[in-house]
Amino acid sequence: MTLRIHETIKRYVDILVRSEDTYLFILSSPAGLGKTTTVLGRLKSLGLEDNKNYIYVNGHMTPLRLFDFLRASNVLDDPKIIVFDDVDALLANKTSLAIMKAALSTSVNGKRIVSYESSTGANAGSFEIKTKVILITNNLSQNKALKPLTDRGIVYDLEASPEELAEYIERNLESFGGKLEIEEKVKVWEKVHRFIDVPGFSLRALDRAMAFRKTDKENWYELFVRTLKKNK
């Protein structure tokens, strides 16, 4: 796994932006690989503006809020894109998932119609959505809510093995740990490499280990190990 993954992400974003009949891109990879940064950076490099051509969303939404948000997104300028980051919690709600499925499914006449009936009757109704959607997740294979959506657009699922993660880290070690000296970064990686296949380990965990090293050289390793789900 090399930096080529970022170029691949950019190409898929380009396809979504330019296509007239593709309106969904699902992006999945381990945490810390820069998915969001790459997507947003590509949109900006294409001359698109936040809150004008696209909107970035990160966090929980109620079904009613999602319905209203999707309806309001139609006022964006083309290509009208919503980037939903860390969608696991959002789509865990069955009503929210149903709304998203409707937003990404074409009817007999080729339109995407979203409908919602709230328990109070407020904001009830339906509308045609013309917005494109990018869904970003850390683990598509374990996100059952996303499965019904995977046949509705582009899916790029980068499931990295521990060996591939190790290769990526070694190729890009300087990009981890902020301003920590490279010699220190090497020492940290040599020490924590053995945890590469432990459930609590991720690229963000490596950054965390380097932060501990920077602030507490004597106890950093013990502090890091205690943050993992399982010791090895």
LODRENLO-968361 format. One record per residue (C-alpha): chain; x, y, z; residue in three letters. Coordinates in pm, 1 decimal. Layout:
<cadena:A	xx:X	yy:Y	zz:Z	residuo:ALA>
...
***
This chain:
<cadena:A	xx:0.0	yy:0.0	zz:0.0	residuo:MET>
<cadena:A	xx:156.3	yy:329.6	zz:-108.6	residuo:THR>
<cadena:A	xx:59.2	yy:687.3	zz:-158.8	residuo:LEU>
<cadena:A	xx:-103.8	yy:577.1	zz:-485.1	residuo:ARG>
<cadena:A	xx:-421.3	yy:522.1	zz:-284.1	residuo:ILE>
<cadena:A	xx:-460.5	yy:898.1	zz:-254.5	residuo:HIS>
<cadena:A	xx:-436.8	yy:936.7	zz:-630.7	residuo:GLU>
<cadena:A	xx:-702.6	yy:667.2	zz:-668.4	residuo:THR>
<cadena:A	xx:-932.9	yy:852.2	zz:-427.9	residuo:ILE>
<cadena:A	xx:-886.8	yy:1171.7	zz:-627.8	residuo:LYS>
<cadena:A	xx:-979.2	yy:994.4	zz:-951.5	residuo:ARG>
<cadena:A	xx:-1299.4	yy:859.0	zz:-800.6	residuo:TYR>
<cadena:A	xx:-1388.6	yy:1206.9	zz:-675.3	residuo:VAL>
<cadena:A	xx:-1330.6	yy:1337.6	zz:-1028.9	residuo:ASP>
<cadena:A	xx:-1565.5	yy:1075.3	zz:-1171.9	residuo:ILE>
<cadena:A	xx:-1835.8	yy:1162.2	zz:-919.7	residuo:LEU>
<cadena:A	xx:-1804.0	yy:1534.6	zz:-991.2	residuo:VAL>
<cadena:A	xx:-1816.8	yy:1499.8	zz:-1368.7	residuo:ARG>
<cadena:A	xx:-2061.3	yy:1213.3	zz:-1411.9	residuo:SER>
<cadena:A	xx:-2423.7	yy:1275.7	zz:-1501.4	residuo:GLU>
<cadena:A	xx:-2546.3	yy:937.9	zz:-1378.6	residuo:ASP>
<cadena:A	xx:-2321.2	yy:859.4	zz:-1079.7	residuo:THR>
<cadena:A	xx:-2426.9	yy:1016.8	zz:-750.9	residuo:TYR>
<cadena:A	xx:-2261.0	yy:809.6	zz:-477.1	residuo:LEU>
<cadena:A	xx:-1902.9	yy:739.8	zz:-371.4	residuo:PHE>
<cadena:A	xx:-1843.2	yy:518.5	zz:-65.1	residuo:ILE>
<cadena:A	xx:-1486.4	yy:543.2	zz:65.2	residuo:LEU>
<cadena:A	xx:-1355.8	yy:303.8	zz:328.4	residuo:SER>
<cadena:A	xx:-1005.4	yy:257.7	zz:470.5	residuo:SER>
<cadena:A	xx:-837.8	yy:221.5	zz:809.7	residuo:PRO>
<cadena:A	xx:-837.2	yy:530.8	zz:1029.2	residuo:ALA>
<cadena:A	xx:-558.4	yy:777.9	zz:977.0	residuo:GLY>
<cadena:A	xx:-491.2	yy:729.7	zz:605.8	residuo:LEU>
<cadena:A	xx:-611.5	yy:1078.7	zz:519.5	residuo:GLY>
<cadena:A	xx:-939.5	yy:990.3	zz:347.2	residuo:LYS>
<cadena:A	xx:-1120.5	yy:1307.8	zz:446.4	residuo:THR>
<cadena:A	xx:-823.3	yy:1534.1	zz:380.5	residuo:THR>
<cadena:A	xx:-778.4	yy:1383.2	zz:33.6	residuo:THR>
<cadena:A	xx:-1147.1	yy:1411.8	zz:-58.6	residuo:VAL>
<cadena:A	xx:-1187.5	yy:1771.2	zz:60.2	residuo:LEU>
<cadena:A	xx:-854.0	yy:1869.9	zz:-87.9	residuo:GLY>
<cadena:A	xx:-954.0	yy:1730.2	zz:-425.4	residuo:ARG>
<cadena:A	xx:-1286.7	yy:1912.1	zz:-425.0	residuo:LEU>
<cadena:A	xx:-1107.1	yy:2238.9	zz:-353.2	residuo:LYS>
<cadena:A	xx:-842.8	yy:2172.9	zz:-620.3	residuo:SER>
<cadena:A	xx:-1126.8	yy:2134.0	zz:-870.6	residuo:LEU>
<cadena:A	xx:-1236.9	yy:2487.7	zz:-788.6	residuo:GLY>
<cadena:A	xx:-1533.5	yy:2386.5	zz:-574.5	residuo:LEU>
<cadena:A	xx:-1619.7	yy:2586.9	zz:-263.4	residuo:GLU>
<cadena:A	xx:-1742.3	yy:2473.9	zz:77.2	residuo:ASP>
<cadena:A	xx:-2106.4	yy:2569.2	zz:143.8	residuo:ASN>
<cadena:A	xx:-2143.0	yy:2669.7	zz:-221.0	residuo:LYS>
<cadena:A	xx:-2074.3	yy:2359.1	zz:-428.6	residuo:ASN>
<cadena:A	xx:-2038.6	yy:2105.8	zz:-147.3	residuo:TYR>
<cadena:A	xx:-2106.9	yy:2062.1	zz:224.2	residuo:ILE>
<cadena:A	xx:-1901.9	yy:1863.5	zz:475.1	residuo:TYR>
<cadena:A	xx:-2092.1	yy:1689.2	zz:756.1	residuo:VAL>
<cadena:A	xx:-1941.4	yy:1505.9	zz:1052.8	residuo:ASN>
<cadena:A	xx:-2150.5	yy:1390.4	zz:1345.3	residuo:GLY>
<cadena:A	xx:-2487.4	yy:1257.1	zz:1448.6	residuo:HIS>
<cadena:A	xx:-2813.5	yy:1367.9	zz:1285.6	residuo:MET>
<cadena:A	xx:-3169.3	yy:1279.2	zz:1373.4	residuo:THR>
<cadena:A	xx:-3375.2	yy:1136.5	zz:1084.4	residuo:PRO>
<cadena:A	xx:-3575.9	yy:1458.2	zz:1060.6	residuo:LEU>
<cadena:A	xx:-3258.4	yy:1665.8	zz:1055.8	residuo:ARG>
<cadena:A	xx:-3116.0	yy:1441.8	zz:782.6	residuo:LEU>
<cadena:A	xx:-3434.0	yy:1478.1	zz:576.5	residuo:PHE>
<cadena:A	xx:-3427.9	yy:1857.4	zz:608.3	residuo:ASP>
<cadena:A	xx:-3055.0	yy:1867.8	zz:536.7	residuo:PHE>
<cadena:A	xx:-3086.8	yy:1663.6	zz:217.9	residuo:LEU>
<cadena:A	xx:-3374.7	yy:1881.8	zz:99.7	residuo:ARG>
<cadena:A	xx:-3178.5	yy:2201.6	zz:167.7	residuo:ALA>
<cadena:A	xx:-2873.7	yy:2066.6	zz:-18.2	residuo:SER>
<cadena:A	xx:-3058.5	yy:2110.1	zz:-348.8	residuo:ASN>
<cadena:A	xx:-2981.0	yy:2482.3	zz:-335.2	residuo:VAL>
<cadena:A	xx:-2608.4	yy:2417.2	zz:-371.9	residuo:LEU>
<cadena:A	xx:-2442.6	yy:2508.3	zz:-698.1	residuo:ASP>
<cadena:A	xx:-2341.7	yy:2221.2	zz:-924.5	residuo:ASP>
<cadena:A	xx:-2216.8	yy:1959.0	zz:-879.9	residuo:PRO>
<cadena:A	xx:-2405.1	yy:1968.8	zz:-545.2	residuo:LYS>
<cadena:A	xx:-2211.5	yy:1730.1	zz:-319.9	residuo:ILE>
<cadena:A	xx:-2255.0	yy:1632.6	zz:44.5	residuo:ILE>
<cadena:A	xx:-1957.3	yy:1470.2	zz:217.7	residuo:VAL>
<cadena:A	xx:-2073.9	yy:1261.4	zz:513.1	residuo:PHE>
<cadena:A	xx:-1775.4	yy:1173.4	zz:731.5	residuo:ASP>
<cadena:A	xx:-1777.5	yy:889.0	zz:986.4	residuo:ASP>
<cadena:A	xx:-2125.5	yy:775.7	zz:884.8	residuo:VAL>
<cadena:A	xx:-2144.8	yy:468.9	zz:1109.9	residuo:ASP>
<cadena:A	xx:-2348.3	yy:636.9	zz:1384.7	residuo:ALA>
<cadena:A	xx:-2567.8	yy:824.9	zz:1138.0	residuo:LEU>
<cadena:A	xx:-2679.6	yy:519.9	zz:942.8	residuo:LEU>
<cadena:A	xx:-2715.2	yy:295.7	zz:1247.0	residuo:ALA>
<cadena:A	xx:-3062.5	yy:449.0	zz:1279.7	residuo:ASN>
<cadena:A	xx:-3305.4	yy:252.4	zz:1059.5	residuo:LYS>
<cadena:A	xx:-3510.1	yy:558.9	zz:966.2	residuo:THR>
<cadena:A	xx:-3199.2	yy:754.8	zz:869.2	residuo:SER>
<cadena:A	xx:-3078.6	yy:458.2	zz:663.6	residuo:LEU>
<cadena:A	xx:-3415.7	yy:439.4	zz:485.3	residuo:ALA>
<cadena:A	xx:-3396.8	yy:811.2	zz:404.5	residuo:ILE>
<cadena:A	xx:-3042.6	yy:772.8	zz:269.1	residuo:MET>
<cadena:A	xx:-3143.7	yy:470.0	zz:60.8	residuo:LYS>
<cadena:A	xx:-3427.7	yy:671.0	zz:-90.4	residuo:ALA>
<cadena:A	xx:-3190.2	yy:958.2	zz:-166.0	residuo:ALA>
<cadena:A	xx:-2965.4	yy:720.4	zz:-357.5	residuo:LEU>
<cadena:A	xx:-3229.2	yy:516.5	zz:-541.5	residuo:SER>
<cadena:A	xx:-3387.7	yy:612.5	zz:-872.0	residuo:THR>
<cadena:A	xx:-3758.7	yy:567.4	zz:-932.2	residuo:SER>
<cadena:A	xx:-3921.3	yy:440.7	zz:-1252.1	residuo:VAL>
<cadena:A	xx:-3899.8	yy:787.5	zz:-1407.9	residuo:ASN>
<cadena:A	xx:-3533.1	yy:823.1	zz:-1317.1	residuo:GLY>
<cadena:A	xx:-3583.8	yy:1063.8	zz:-1028.3	residuo:LYS>
<cadena:A	xx:-3464.2	yy:1021.5	zz:-670.1	residuo:ARG>
<cadena:A	xx:-3754.4	yy:1094.9	zz:-438.4	residuo:ILE>
<cadena:A	xx:-3709.5	yy:1126.6	zz:-60.6	residuo:VAL>
<cadena:A	xx:-4014.1	yy:1104.8	zz:165.2	residuo:SER>
<cadena:A	xx:-4057.2	yy:1136.5	zz:539.8	residuo:TYR>
<cadena:A	xx:-4345.3	yy:1131.6	zz:784.2	residuo:GLU>
<cadena:A	xx:-4258.3	yy:1248.4	zz:1134.9	residuo:SER>
<cadena:A	xx:-4457.6	yy:1133.9	zz:1437.4	residuo:SER>
<cadena:A	xx:-4579.4	yy:1490.7	zz:1488.2	residuo:THR>
<cadena:A	xx:-4658.9	yy:1554.4	zz:1122.9	residuo:GLY>
<cadena:A	xx:-4410.0	yy:1840.6	zz:1111.8	residuo:ALA>
<cadena:A	xx:-4182.8	yy:1870.0	zz:810.3	residuo:ASN>
<cadena:A	xx:-4363.3	yy:1578.7	zz:646.2	residuo:ALA>
<cadena:A	xx:-4358.3	yy:1546.4	zz:271.3	residuo:GLY>
<cadena:A	xx:-4132.4	yy:1448.1	zz:-13.8	residuo:SER>
<cadena:A	xx:-3893.1	yy:1607.4	zz:-260.6	residuo:PHE>
<cadena:A	xx:-3668.0	yy:1521.4	zz:-553.1	residuo:GLU>
<cadena:A	xx:-3303.0	yy:1526.0	zz:-455.0	residuo:ILE>
<cadena:A	xx:-3037.7	yy:1622.7	zz:-707.6	residuo:LYS>
<cadena:A	xx:-2738.9	yy:1613.0	zz:-474.5	residuo:THR>
<cadena:A	xx:-2445.3	yy:1374.5	zz:-501.1	residuo:LYS>
<cadena:A	xx:-2314.4	yy:1201.5	zz:-187.7	residuo:VAL>
<cadena:A	xx:-1975.0	yy:1090.3	zz:-55.7	residuo:ILE>
<cadena:A	xx:-1987.9	yy:852.6	zz:242.5	residuo:LEU>
<cadena:A	xx:-1664.6	yy:804.2	zz:439.2	residuo:ILE>
<cadena:A	xx:-1620.1	yy:515.9	zz:682.7	residuo:THR>
<cadena:A	xx:-1329.3	yy:343.1	zz:856.2	residuo:ASN>
<cadena:A	xx:-1453.0	yy:-11.8	zz:808.7	residuo:ASN>
<cadena:A	xx:-1706.0	yy:-94.4	zz:540.3	residuo:LEU>
<cadena:A	xx:-1685.1	yy:-469.3	zz:600.7	residuo:SER>
<cadena:A	xx:-1812.2	yy:-429.0	zz:957.4	residuo:GLN>
<cadena:A	xx:-2068.7	yy:-158.8	zz:879.2	residuo:ASN>
<cadena:A	xx:-2381.4	yy:-358.5	zz:799.0	residuo:LYS>
<cadena:A	xx:-2585.4	yy:-40.7	zz:752.7	residuo:ALA>
<cadena:A	xx:-2384.8	yy:53.2	zz:444.2	residuo:LEU>
<cadena:A	xx:-2429.0	yy:-281.7	zz:269.8	residuo:LYS>
<cadena:A	xx:-2763.8	yy:-188.9	zz:105.6	residuo:PRO>
<cadena:A	xx:-2598.3	yy:119.0	zz:-45.7	residuo:LEU>
<cadena:A	xx:-2295.0	yy:-45.4	zz:-202.4	residuo:THR>
<cadena:A	xx:-2468.0	yy:-122.9	zz:-533.4	residuo:ASP>
<cadena:A	xx:-2575.2	yy:236.7	zz:-585.5	residuo:ARG>
<cadena:A	xx:-2245.6	yy:394.8	zz:-686.6	residuo:GLY>
<cadena:A	xx:-1865.9	yy:381.7	zz:-662.2	residuo:ILE>
<cadena:A	xx:-1719.4	yy:179.7	zz:-374.1	residuo:VAL>
<cadena:A	xx:-1350.0	yy:197.9	zz:-281.9	residuo:TYR>
<cadena:A	xx:-1285.9	yy:-33.9	zz:10.7	residuo:ASP>
<cadena:A	xx:-922.3	yy:-42.7	zz:115.1	residuo:LEU>
<cadena:A	xx:-889.6	yy:-327.3	zz:365.4	residuo:GLU>
<cadena:A	xx:-527.0	yy:-314.0	zz:469.2	residuo:ALA>
<cadena:A	xx:-354.6	yy:-614.4	zz:623.8	residuo:SER>
<cadena:A	xx:-110.7	yy:-561.3	zz:913.6	residuo:PRO>
<cadena:A	xx:174.9	yy:-612.2	zz:667.1	residuo:GLU>
<cadena:A	xx:34.6	yy:-345.9	zz:432.8	residuo:GLU>
<cadena:A	xx:-10.3	yy:-104.1	zz:724.2	residuo:LEU>
<cadena:A	xx:349.7	yy:-163.3	zz:829.5	residuo:ALA>
<cadena:A	xx:468.8	yy:-98.5	zz:473.6	residuo:GLU>
<cadena:A	xx:267.7	yy:222.3	zz:456.8	residuo:TYR>
<cadena:A	xx:408.1	yy:343.9	zz:788.9	residuo:ILE>
<cadena:A	xx:767.1	yy:269.4	zz:691.6	residuo:GLU>
<cadena:A	xx:726.4	yy:453.4	zz:361.4	residuo:ARG>
<cadena:A	xx:570.0	yy:757.1	zz:527.8	residuo:ASN>
<cadena:A	xx:717.8	yy:759.0	zz:877.5	residuo:LEU>
<cadena:A	xx:811.3	yy:1126.6	zz:856.8	residuo:GLU>
<cadena:A	xx:442.8	yy:1222.3	zz:819.6	residuo:SER>
<cadena:A	xx:357.0	yy:1081.9	zz:1163.3	residuo:PHE>
<cadena:A	xx:418.6	yy:1243.0	zz:1500.5	residuo:GLY>
<cadena:A	xx:417.5	yy:1607.3	zz:1395.8	residuo:GLY>
<cadena:A	xx:741.5	yy:1790.7	zz:1474.0	residuo:LYS>
<cadena:A	xx:902.3	yy:1502.2	zz:1662.3	residuo:LEU>
<cadena:A	xx:1256.3	yy:1446.2	zz:1534.6	residuo:GLU>
<cadena:A	xx:1286.0	yy:1168.5	zz:1277.4	residuo:ILE>
<cadena:A	xx:1531.1	yy:979.0	zz:1498.6	residuo:GLU>
<cadena:A	xx:1268.0	yy:974.0	zz:1771.4	residuo:GLU>
<cadena:A	xx:1000.8	yy:861.4	zz:1526.9	residuo:LYS>
<cadena:A	xx:1219.4	yy:569.0	zz:1424.1	residuo:VAL>
<cadena:A	xx:1266.4	yy:468.5	zz:1788.5	residuo:LYS>
<cadena:A	xx:892.7	yy:478.8	zz:1850.7	residuo:VAL>
<cadena:A	xx:813.4	yy:271.4	zz:1542.3	residuo:TRP>
<cadena:A	xx:1077.1	yy:12.2	zz:1630.6	residuo:GLU>
<cadena:A	xx:916.1	yy:-23.2	zz:1972.3	residuo:LYS>
<cadena:A	xx:547.9	yy:-33.5	zz:1875.2	residuo:VAL>
<cadena:A	xx:580.4	yy:-230.8	zz:1551.2	residuo:HIS>
<cadena:A	xx:500.0	yy:-550.7	zz:1742.8	residuo:ARG>
<cadena:A	xx:146.4	yy:-424.0	zz:1803.1	residuo:PHE>
<cadena:A	xx:61.7	yy:-383.2	zz:1433.5	residuo:ILE>
<cadena:A	xx:-201.8	yy:-660.0	zz:1437.3	residuo:ASP>
<cadena:A	xx:-351.1	yy:-583.2	zz:1779.2	residuo:VAL>
<cadena:A	xx:-718.0	yy:-464.1	zz:1762.8	residuo:PRO>
<cadena:A	xx:-639.2	yy:-134.3	zz:1934.1	residuo:GLY>
<cadena:A	xx:-362.1	yy:-42.4	zz:1691.7	residuo:PHE>
<cadena:A	xx:-416.7	yy:204.5	zz:1408.1	residuo:SER>
<cadena:A	xx:-230.1	yy:479.9	zz:1230.6	residuo:LEU>
<cadena:A	xx:-378.0	yy:721.0	zz:1481.8	residuo:ARG>
<cadena:A	xx:-245.4	yy:499.4	zz:1759.4	residuo:ALA>
<cadena:A	xx:103.9	yy:546.2	zz:1616.1	residuo:LEU>
<cadena:A	xx:58.5	yy:922.1	zz:1625.6	residuo:ASP>
<cadena:A	xx:-55.6	yy:885.2	zz:1985.5	residuo:ARG>
<cadena:A	xx:256.5	yy:684.9	zz:2074.9	residuo:ALA>
<cadena:A	xx:475.1	yy:955.9	zz:1923.8	residuo:MET>
<cadena:A	xx:289.6	yy:1223.3	zz:2118.2	residuo:ALA>
<cadena:A	xx:356.5	yy:1029.4	zz:2437.9	residuo:PHE>
<cadena:A	xx:724.4	yy:1000.3	zz:2342.9	residuo:ARG>
<cadena:A	xx:745.9	yy:1373.9	zz:2287.8	residuo:LYS>
<cadena:A	xx:597.9	yy:1464.8	zz:2625.6	residuo:THR>
<cadena:A	xx:718.8	yy:1179.2	zz:2848.8	residuo:ASP>
<cadena:A	xx:1027.5	yy:994.3	zz:2726.0	residuo:LYS>
<cadena:A	xx:1052.1	yy:785.1	zz:3040.9	residuo:GLU>
<cadena:A	xx:698.2	yy:648.9	zz:3055.0	residuo:ASN>
<cadena:A	xx:567.9	yy:690.3	zz:2698.9	residuo:TRP>
<cadena:A	xx:574.8	yy:319.7	zz:2611.9	residuo:TYR>
<cadena:A	xx:375.7	yy:210.8	zz:2915.2	residuo:GLU>
<cadena:A	xx:125.7	yy:491.0	zz:2852.6	residuo:LEU>
<cadena:A	xx:86.1	yy:379.8	zz:2493.5	residuo:PHE>
<cadena:A	xx:38.5	yy:10.3	zz:2573.6	residuo:VAL>
<cadena:A	xx:-236.0	yy:95.3	zz:2822.8	residuo:ARG>
<cadena:A	xx:-436.7	yy:265.3	zz:2544.0	residuo:THR>
<cadena:A	xx:-458.4	yy:-54.2	zz:2338.5	residuo:LEU>
<cadena:A	xx:-753.8	yy:-290.9	zz:2363.7	residuo:LYS>
<cadena:A	xx:-526.3	yy:-588.1	zz:2412.4	residuo:LYS>
<cadena:A	xx:-159.5	yy:-624.6	zz:2494.9	residuo:ASN>
<cadena:A	xx:64.4	yy:-849.5	zz:2296.9	residuo:LYS>
***
